[in-house]
Amino acid sequence: MSPLTLLMEKQNNKGNVPKRVSVSVTNDLVTDQRVYRSCHALHEAGYAVTLIGRMLDDRTPLNRPYRTVRMRLLFRKGPLFYASFNVRLFLRLLFARTDAFYANDTDTLLANYLAARLRRKPLFFDAHEMFPEVPELVGRPRVKAVWEGLERCMFPRMAKMHHCAAVTVCQSIADIYRQRYGLPMAVVRNVPIANAMMQVRDHDFGLPHDRKILLYQGAVNVGRGIEWVMEAMPYLDGYQLVVAGVGDEYERLSQRAAAAKFSDRVTFLGRVQPEVLHALTGKATLGLSLLANRGLNYYYSLPNRIADFVQAGVPVLATDFPEIHRVVETYGIGTLVPPIDEGTAPDPVAMAQIIKDAVESWSSIAADEKQRRFERAAKELSWEHDKKTLLASFDAIF
C-alpha cells in the first residue's frame, strides 16, 4: 500500500471516529430505565457513550455495550451528597475525553453546565421531572429554593447557548419551563421499548398462582399510593399486592407489611432488573399508578409504569391528573381515581371496592376490544416512537 493510500485511509478513519458523549445521573445505573434506553439509543446511533453514576453497597454488575463508571462517594443523601457528587462529577468531566455533556435531571446539571461552558462543548439536558417539585422537597422551602435558584440561574443561559438542547417527559412540564425561563424543550416521554415482553423468558417470582396480582413498579417513595393499597388488602380476598422497586419508603413499608396480619398478601421484591421486570409486568392483573396530590411534579407527571403496563397488556388504576388522564382516556386502557390530597388517605374498604370494580369492569370487556385498545396504545406509547425525538434533539447540539 502506497504512503498516499495510507494517508487517505487514516484521514477517512479519523473522519469516522464517533462523537463521544458523557452521560451522568445520580443513581447507581441499575434500574433507571429512561437512562438505560437513552444510552442505548445513542450507542445504536453511533455515539461513544460513557455513563457515569454512583456505586452503592450491593454493587450489582452491569452488562452494557457502552462504558459505565460508578463513583464511590462518602455521603449517601442530603446536601452533602449532591455537593460531593457534583464536585466529583465536575472534576471528571473537566478532563474527560468527550465531545458533549448529557445531564439527567437538575441534580447533575451544575457540573455538566460548568464543564460545558469552560470547555466550550455542547450540553444536553434531560429533565425526568420538575426537580424542585419532587415530593421530598414539598414542605422544605429552603432546600426547594436552592434548586429553584440553580434552575433560575442556568436555564435562561442555556436557552441562549448555541450548542445546547433540552428534553423533558411531557408537554405540561415543557410549557412551564418555556414560560418561566424561555428554555425550549422537546418531549420524550417515559415509554418502554415496544414488545419488550417478547424479549425475555418467563421468571419464577415465587408468587401465589391462585391470586390476582396488583403490581406497583418503580421508586418506593412518598406519595406513591402503595400504603393506600396495603391498607385495603384485608378486604381483598384472592388478591396479592406486589411491589417491585426500592426507595426512601421501602424499609418502612416493607417492615410494616411484614408485621401486619395481611403479610401473606403483600410481596416486596426490592430492586428488579429491567429485563426481569418485563416478565413480572406480564403477570399482573392490574397495574397501579396512584399518586398523592403532592406538588406540581406529581400533578403533571406521566409515570413510565403506565406505558410499561400498556406494552404488557395490563390495565391500569391511576390517579386522574392531566397527563395521566390524557393517556388513559385516549386509549381506554384503565380506570381513573380522583386525586387525593397530601396528608389524607382513602378509606381502606372504599379503596378495596375501587380495585374490585376496576378488575371486574375490565373483565367485562370483550377480548378483541381489549386487544384493539392495547395495540393502538402500544404502537404510540413506545420508545421506538419517542427516541426519534431524542436523537434529533441530541444531533442538533453539534
C-alpha atoms as one frame of an Amber mdcrd trajectory, in Angstrom:
protein
   0.000   0.000   0.000   1.438   3.354  -1.006   2.104   6.166   1.500  -0.600
   8.253  -0.211  -3.139   5.460   0.220  -2.209   5.033   3.900  -2.588   8.764
   4.493  -6.004   8.827   2.822  -7.138   5.820   4.873  -6.067   7.473   8.140
  -7.913  10.631   7.201 -11.055   8.638   6.385 -10.847   6.720   9.659 -10.372
   9.975  11.542 -13.479  11.343   9.930 -15.406   8.248  11.023 -14.426   8.487
  14.704 -17.721   8.507  16.671 -18.662  11.512  18.746 -18.043  10.864  22.439
 -20.739  11.739  24.974 -20.537  11.721  28.763 -23.930  10.902  30.301 -24.417
  11.462  34.029 -27.072  10.563  36.591 -27.054  10.483  40.415 -28.279   6.883
  40.812 -26.372   3.598  40.570 -27.358   2.948  36.892 -29.002  -0.418  37.592
 -32.747   0.223  37.362 -33.110   3.639  35.682 -34.948   2.585  32.539 -35.082
   6.044  30.941 -31.299   6.418  31.158 -30.900   2.810  30.004 -33.000   3.448
  26.886 -31.397   6.822  26.137 -27.858   5.462  26.308 -28.760   2.508  24.095
 -30.343   4.843  21.554 -27.187   6.974  21.428 -24.987   3.879  21.234 -27.029
   2.423  18.375 -26.859   5.775  16.585 -23.064   5.593  16.576 -22.113   7.688
  19.608 -19.413   6.510  22.011 -21.244   6.636  25.335 -19.782   6.812  28.830
 -22.448   6.593  31.539 -21.462   7.986  34.955 -23.314   7.357  38.213 -22.549
   6.241  41.745 -21.714   2.969  43.454 -24.000   1.515  46.124 -23.283  -1.309
  48.552 -24.880  -4.114  46.546 -22.596  -3.444  43.531 -24.966  -5.094  41.089
 -22.920  -5.886  37.956 -23.764  -4.116  34.722 -23.701  -5.605  31.250 -23.928
  -2.702  28.810 -22.485  -2.291  25.300 -21.042   1.077  26.329 -18.684   2.222
  29.093 -20.063   2.696  32.607 -18.460   4.410  35.595 -19.833   4.314  39.145
 -18.184   6.688  41.603 -17.786   5.804  45.278 -19.000   8.639  47.476 -18.651
   9.256  51.206 -22.136  10.753  51.552 -25.307   8.900  50.507 -28.052  11.544
  50.750 -28.848  15.128  51.587 -26.988  18.332  50.664 -23.549  16.818  51.206
 -24.309  14.012  48.775 -25.421  16.367  45.995 -22.499  18.716  46.638 -19.879
  15.958  46.693 -21.399  14.243  43.651 -21.304  17.406  41.559 -17.746  18.250
  42.638 -16.526  14.755  41.733 -18.517  14.794  38.505 -17.225  18.239  37.514
 -13.589  17.213  38.024 -14.158  14.060  35.972 -15.911  15.932  33.154 -13.340
  18.721  33.156 -10.653  16.281  31.997 -12.782  13.668  30.235 -12.175  12.814
  26.580 -15.627  13.766  25.401 -17.377  15.815  22.743 -20.624  16.544  24.602
 -22.158  16.517  28.074 -25.545  14.897  28.801 -27.119  15.792  32.175 -30.036
  13.781  33.528 -32.118  15.959  35.851 -31.261  19.151  37.685 -29.206  17.333
  40.332 -26.452  16.627  37.752 -26.805  19.829  35.744 -24.440  22.161  37.611
 -21.352  20.031  36.975 -22.306  19.478  33.333 -23.162  23.133  32.751 -19.867
  24.391  34.180 -17.828  21.801  32.259 -19.623  22.633  29.017 -19.077  26.366
  29.427 -15.419  26.063  30.439 -14.581  23.583  27.684 -16.903  25.184  25.099
 -18.592  21.907  24.285 -22.253  21.043  23.635 -24.662  20.494  26.516 -27.792
  18.314  26.547 -30.298  18.317  29.402 -32.906  15.630  30.078 -35.451  16.654
  32.741 -37.112  13.488  34.044 -39.321  15.649  36.250 -39.696  19.151  37.714
 -36.933  18.565  40.237 -37.752  21.395  42.699 -41.303  20.000  42.865 -40.414
  16.438  43.888 -42.450  15.304  46.936 -39.331  15.054  49.097 -38.947  18.851
  48.824 -42.575  19.740  49.493 -42.638  21.368  52.935 -38.896  22.137  52.770
 -38.928  25.677  51.333 -35.249  26.423  51.930 -33.986  23.330  50.139 -36.543
  23.810  47.372 -35.394  27.419  46.959 -31.814  26.252  46.377 -32.827  24.008
  43.460 -35.132  26.688  42.047 -32.262  29.165  42.287 -29.965  26.843  40.326
 -32.578  26.435  37.585 -33.268  30.168  37.545 -29.550  30.809  37.119 -28.783
  28.176  34.480 -31.910  27.722  32.352 -32.063  31.235  30.821 -28.365  30.990
  29.979 -28.838  27.552  28.456 -31.639  28.968  26.292 -29.093  31.351  24.737
 -26.350  28.749  24.172 -25.895  27.808  20.509 -24.913  24.201  21.228 -27.477
  23.283  23.843 -30.766  21.372  23.749 -33.198  20.040  26.317 -35.956  17.445
  26.540 -38.489  16.504  29.200 -41.133  13.876  29.843 -44.387  15.662  28.981
 -45.790  18.755  27.296 -47.050  20.291  30.548 -43.543  20.471  32.041 -42.097
  21.684  28.726 -44.637  24.525  28.663 -43.844  25.564  32.244 -40.086  25.724
  31.673 -40.509  27.666  28.435 -42.798  30.185  30.140 -40.590  30.572  33.206
 -37.129  30.621  31.659 -37.502  30.758  27.888 -35.925  27.307  27.599 -37.412
  25.297  24.714 -37.778  21.594  25.465 -38.783  18.744  23.204 -40.960  15.978
  24.675 -39.501  12.491  25.086 -41.974  10.530  27.169 -41.233   7.777  29.681
 -42.260   4.955  27.398 -40.786   1.444  27.075 -39.364  -0.477  24.150 -42.191
  -1.979  22.095 -42.844  -5.692  22.608 -40.208  -5.886  25.349 -42.219  -8.768
  26.805 -41.232 -10.880  23.819 -37.542 -10.364  24.563 -37.432 -12.127  27.957
 -38.092 -15.616  29.191 -40.509 -16.420  31.990 -39.234 -15.915  35.521 -40.320
 -17.548  38.778 -41.033 -14.862  41.382 -42.480 -17.227  43.970 -45.886 -15.522
  43.809 -49.183 -17.298  44.518 -50.706 -18.723  41.344 -54.277 -18.543  42.602
 -54.443 -14.785  43.263 -54.935 -11.688  41.143 -51.736  -9.617  41.077 -51.859
  -5.893  41.891 -48.491  -4.573  40.710 -46.653  -1.413  41.655 -43.303  -0.946
  39.930 -40.910   1.947  40.314 -39.408   4.049  43.095 -40.877   3.279  46.507
 -41.090   6.909  47.601 -43.520   9.092  49.475 -46.909   9.727  47.925 -46.986
   6.732  45.560 -50.230   5.210  46.896 -48.596   1.955  47.985 -49.734   2.338
  51.591 -53.315   3.015  50.469 -53.448  -0.356  48.731 -51.695  -2.104  51.610
 -54.422  -0.897  53.986 -57.059  -2.269  51.608 -55.556  -5.764  51.380 -57.537
  -7.250  54.348 -60.653  -6.611  52.244 -59.234  -8.111  49.051 -59.506 -11.883
  49.251 -57.857 -13.542  46.300 -55.518 -10.611  45.570 -51.759 -10.177  46.008
 -50.027  -6.775  46.160 -46.551  -6.900  44.597 -44.111  -4.003  44.933 -41.087
  -4.035  42.628 -38.527  -1.325  43.330 -36.668   0.461  46.109 -36.679   3.974
  47.508 -36.875   6.165  50.590 -40.042   4.456  51.871 -39.017   0.882  51.108
 -37.786  -0.157  54.565 -40.684   1.401  56.435 -43.383  -0.003  54.182 -41.865
  -3.473  53.825 -41.431  -3.765  57.605 -44.989  -2.576  58.186 -46.311  -5.140
  55.710 -44.276  -7.935  57.325 -45.720  -7.116  60.748 -49.334  -6.878  59.578
 -51.942  -9.628  59.741 -52.227  -9.474  55.950 -48.488 -10.003  55.419 -49.126
 -13.048  53.232 -50.982 -10.799  50.752 -48.123  -8.321  50.204 -44.799  -9.044
  48.500 -41.880  -6.590  48.354 -39.391  -7.735  45.716 -36.863  -4.917  46.114
 -34.629  -3.981  43.211 -35.578  -5.761  39.975 -33.505  -5.678  36.780 -35.352
  -4.131  33.795 -35.346  -7.308  31.718 -36.781  -9.319  34.641 -39.319  -6.593
  35.367 -40.796  -7.042  31.888 -41.612 -10.665  32.726 -43.143  -9.675  36.061
 -45.336  -6.993  34.486 -46.981  -9.531  32.210 -48.218 -11.491  35.240 -50.203
  -8.564  36.678 -53.988  -8.353  36.737 -53.973  -4.613  37.431 -51.146  -2.076
  37.271 -51.064   0.591  39.983 -50.103   4.227  39.388 -51.663   6.077  42.316
 -50.149   9.422  43.296 -50.929  11.807  46.127 -51.711  15.397  45.176 -48.276
  16.446  46.370 -46.873  19.266  44.268 -46.655  20.093  40.582 -44.178  17.322
  39.828 -46.749  14.634  40.584 -49.636  16.658  39.181 -48.043  16.929  35.726
 -46.316  13.542  35.712 -46.758  10.721  33.243 -45.163   7.742  35.045 -43.317
   5.350  32.770 -45.007   2.434  34.543 -48.240   3.274  32.715 -46.617   2.685
  29.338 -44.922  -0.441  30.731 -48.352  -1.812  31.650 -49.657  -0.916  28.185
 -46.856  -2.836  26.472 -47.674  -5.870  28.641 -51.425  -5.616  28.008 -52.211
  -4.854  31.656 -54.986  -2.353  32.540 -54.106   0.433  34.968 -55.617   2.012
  38.051 -54.281   5.559  38.055 -54.799   8.983  39.589 -56.761  11.428  37.457
 -54.002  14.000  36.828 -53.815  15.863  33.464 -51.126  13.882  31.607 -52.307
  10.560  33.036 -55.914  11.402  32.180 -54.971  12.156  28.577 -53.368   8.736
  28.081 -55.876   6.568  29.982 -58.917   8.211  28.390 -57.453   8.459  24.872
 -56.737   4.747  24.675 -59.277   3.394  27.159 -56.697   1.295  28.992 -57.797
   1.558  32.615 -59.636   3.267  35.450 -59.037   6.762  36.855 -59.264   7.624
  40.561 -59.971  11.200  41.762 -56.892  12.944  43.221 -56.299  12.523  46.932
 -54.697  15.432  48.770 -51.446  15.120  50.665 -51.887  14.079  54.285 -55.146
  12.256  53.668 -55.856   8.660  52.745 -58.829   6.847  51.209 -60.990   4.591
  53.312 -59.495   1.077  53.025 -62.894  -0.512  52.352 -63.608   2.063  49.641
 -60.184   1.527  48.088 -60.731  -2.226  48.049 -64.033  -1.700  46.259 -62.414
   0.610  43.706 -59.861  -2.094  42.921 -62.514  -4.813  42.626 -64.665  -2.612
  40.385 -61.692  -1.810  38.150 -60.855  -5.505  37.710 -64.493  -6.504  37.116
 -65.054  -3.643  34.673 -62.054  -4.668  32.632 -63.078  -8.332  32.720 -66.404
  -7.404  31.147 -64.755  -6.007  28.001 -64.546  -8.346  25.010 -61.100  -9.809
  24.342 -60.849  -8.416  20.808 -61.724  -4.909  22.076 -59.010  -5.137  24.745
 -56.521  -6.202  22.103 -57.501  -3.343  19.828 -57.038  -0.753  22.573 -53.671
  -2.079  23.696 -52.329  -2.476  20.165 -53.133   1.143  19.398 -51.689   2.412
  22.675 -48.576   0.227  22.468 -47.769   1.482  18.983 -47.894   5.132  20.002
 -46.571   4.809  23.568 -43.310   3.149  22.578 -39.645   4.058  22.742 -39.289
   3.426  19.009 -41.607   6.390  18.507 -40.088   8.812  21.057 -36.407   8.005
  20.610 -36.565   9.711  17.202 -37.231  12.966  19.044 -34.372  12.283  21.450
 -31.857  11.608  18.691 -32.988  14.567  16.587 -32.642  16.889  19.592 -29.247
  15.456  20.510 -27.885  15.608  16.962 -28.822  19.304  16.840 -26.311  20.314
  19.538 -23.293  19.631  17.280
